[in-house]
Amino acid sequence: MNRISQTAVYAALIAMLGSSPPAGAGWLDDLLGKGKDKQATSSALTTSQIGAGLKEALEVGTVRVVDTLGRPDGFSGDPLIRIPLPDSLTSVQSALSKIGMAGTLDNLELELNRAAEVATPKAKALFLDAIRALTLDDVMAIYKGPDDAATQYLRGQMSEPLSVAMQPVVDDSLAQVGAVATYDTVMSQYNALPFVPEVDADLTTYVVGKGLDGIFLYLAKEEAAIRTDPVERTTALLQQVFGAR
């Protein structure tokens, strides 16, 4: 390129840079700042915003899980979380099967799952209260942690108080779906047999434990989806917080 041509090119560039770019073009921003937007957005987020986003993610996930599991076959139709009979009733099932009466235990197993399905929607408020009680001190570690960090923290910190709070809820559910009456019938049949060992099963504690296992399993899946899949970020806050990670 000769000296005249070089001079012409420099003049053209100076004219372009000195003039206003076309509205909305953003070409110079793209050229000089591409790749920095996400970093700037992330650094601009406050701890309070991250905390609010994390809690909202768990709240959204909880509502989705409750809606899915708290309906007929939510537990009983899902092989991952279907509640089997307690191990303590294995000997009862074996003894009654020998006299053709094991069908009552099949009914009991279904009713245990139905009790979990009925109790799950009633547990939603308990879960939301526990989520809202998360402190900002833990937020950043959870935010930067693995895809199920918040769920695992919630499970570790809240399993015991949630279990206690769920006891009366599941008690009512077991009675409502007929599991208590079925259990009484089963044990009456079993205890009428000669030379059988004594058996006692705490159905409420058992269903509470299995029900929480199922809820936490799917809550972890929901948290991971919101963290990794933009489609699952259904609110502006979720898009802002998790889109900046």
ChimeraX attribute file (.defattr): number of C-alpha atoms within 10 A of each C-alpha:
attribute: neighborCount
match mode: 1-to-1
recipient: residues
	/A:1	6
	/A:2	6
	/A:3	7
	/A:4	8
	/A:5	10
	/A:6	11
	/A:7	11
	/A:8	11
	/A:9	11
	/A:10	11
	/A:11	12
	/A:12	12
	/A:13	11
	/A:14	11
	/A:15	11
	/A:16	11
	/A:17	11
	/A:18	9
	/A:19	9
	/A:20	8
	/A:21	12
	/A:22	8
	/A:23	6
	/A:24	6
	/A:25	9
	/A:26	10
	/A:27	12
	/A:28	11
	/A:29	9
	/A:30	12
	/A:31	9
	/A:32	9
	/A:33	10
	/A:34	11
	/A:35	10
	/A:36	11
	/A:37	12
	/A:38	13
	/A:39	11
	/A:40	11
	/A:41	14
	/A:42	17
	/A:43	11
	/A:44	11
	/A:45	13
	/A:46	11
	/A:47	14
	/A:48	12
	/A:49	15
	/A:50	22
	/A:51	22
	/A:52	18
	/A:53	22
	/A:54	27
	/A:55	21
	/A:56	18
	/A:57	28
	/A:58	23
	/A:59	20
	/A:60	21
	/A:61	23
	/A:62	24
	/A:63	16
	/A:64	15
	/A:65	24
	/A:66	22
	/A:67	15
	/A:68	18
	/A:69	25
	/A:70	23
	/A:71	17
	/A:72	15
	/A:73	15
	/A:74	22
	/A:75	27
	/A:76	22
	/A:77	14
	/A:78	12
	/A:79	8
	/A:80	11
	/A:81	20
	/A:82	20
	/A:83	24
	/A:84	15
	/A:85	20
	/A:86	14
	/A:87	9
	/A:88	12
	/A:89	16
	/A:90	12
	/A:91	15
	/A:92	21
	/A:93	19
	/A:94	12
	/A:95	17
	/A:96	19
	/A:97	14
	/A:98	9
	/A:99	9
	/A:100	9
	/A:101	16
	/A:102	16
	/A:103	13
	/A:104	17
	/A:105	22
	/A:106	13
	/A:107	15
	/A:108	22
	/A:109	20
	/A:110	20
	/A:111	24
	/A:112	31
	/A:113	28
	/A:114	26
	/A:115	28
	/A:116	32
	/A:117	25
	/A:118	23
	/A:119	27
	/A:120	29
	/A:121	18
	/A:122	16
	/A:123	19
	/A:124	18
	/A:125	13
	/A:126	14
	/A:127	20
	/A:128	17
	/A:129	11
	/A:130	18
	/A:131	21
	/A:132	15
	/A:133	11
	/A:134	18
	/A:135	9
	/A:136	14
	/A:137	10
	/A:138	12
	/A:139	20
	/A:140	14
	/A:141	12
	/A:142	20
	/A:143	21
	/A:144	11
	/A:145	11
	/A:146	12
	/A:147	19
	/A:148	21
	/A:149	17
	/A:150	27
	/A:151	23
	/A:152	17
	/A:153	14
	/A:154	18
	/A:155	16
	/A:156	10
	/A:157	13
	/A:158	14
	/A:159	17
	/A:160	12
	/A:161	11
	/A:162	18
	/A:163	16
	/A:164	12
	/A:165	14
	/A:166	23
	/A:167	18
	/A:168	14
	/A:169	19
	/A:170	28
	/A:171	19
	/A:172	15
	/A:173	24
	/A:174	26
	/A:175	14
	/A:176	15
	/A:177	19
	/A:178	16
	/A:179	23
	/A:180	20
	/A:181	13
	/A:182	19
	/A:183	20
	/A:184	11
	/A:185	15
	/A:186	22
	/A:187	18
	/A:188	11
	/A:189	15
	/A:190	20
	/A:191	15
	/A:192	9
	/A:193	12
	/A:194	7
	/A:195	7
	/A:196	12
	/A:197	11
	/A:198	10
	/A:199	13
	/A:200	9
	/A:201	14
	/A:202	9
	/A:203	18
	/A:204	21
	/A:205	16
	/A:206	16
	/A:207	25
	/A:208	24
	/A:209	19
	/A:210	19
	/A:211	27
	/A:212	19
	/A:213	15
	/A:214	21
	/A:215	21
	/A:216	20
	/A:217	17
	/A:218	21
	/A:219	26
	/A:220	20
	/A:221	16
	/A:222	22
	/A:223	24
	/A:224	20
	/A:225	18
	/A:226	23
	/A:227	23
	/A:228	14
	/A:229	12
	/A:230	13
	/A:231	9
	/A:232	18
	/A:233	20
	/A:234	12
	/A:235	12
	/A:236	9
	/A:237	17
	/A:238	24
	/A:239	17
	/A:240	17
	/A:241	23
	/A:242	20
	/A:243	17
	/A:244	16
	/A:245	14
